[in-house]
Every structure is written in C-alpha cells, then in structure tokens.
C-alpha cells in the first residue's frame, strides 16, 4: 500500500488517544458509525481512511482540531540518499566520487527531476 508509514502513524495516534480516553474499539466504532474491524484495521495501518472518517474520529477522540490527529507529512528522501555514486568511462576504471562531487551530482539530479513551473 502506498503511504503505508503514514497510515501506520495515523493508526497509532488513533489507538493511543482511544486508550487514553478509556474507549474500546467497539465504543469508538459506534461513535463514528464504523465497524470495530475497521477501527482495528485503521489502528494497525492496514486500512486507507476517507476524509469524513478522519473528521469523525477527531471529534470522537475529543481533539480540538482535526490536524491534532494527523501525523506530520513524511519527508521526501533525497535523490540518491544512501547510495554510493561512482563514475565510469570506457577508457578509465571506476572512480568513487568525493563527497563534494557526490553532493553536486545529487543536486543536479534533484533539480532536473523537479517539475518545471508554469508548464503543464
């Protein structure tokens, strides 16, 4: 499932708050008009959730704002993060890039992959 860490973090927040309020999964499910199994799947990060359910859960879990229930947005990994870059040329043997050169190549790739502004 795409975004699995995001759904797992959301589910963990629901579970933590539900337990802090002393609610069972069945009680929470009744408040938001969902099945207990759906609450269990949401809490484990196995179920995608519709926007109106997010609002219902935030209200049932007594959050002042819906955003208090949402996990922070995941950070986009840097292009090439964790990879070792090497340069090869048919006439040269493989050469490892210096940290500075590696950063320049990663920056160049990141810039090239960014969508162009004003173009559809």
Buried (B, 14 or more C-beta within 10 A) or exposed (E): EEEEEBBBBBBBBBBEBBEEEEBEBEBBBBBBEBEBEBBBBBBEBEBEBEEEBBBBBBEBBEBEEBEEBBBEEEEEEEBBEEEEBEEEEEEEEEEEBEEEEBBEBBEEBEEEEEEEEEEE
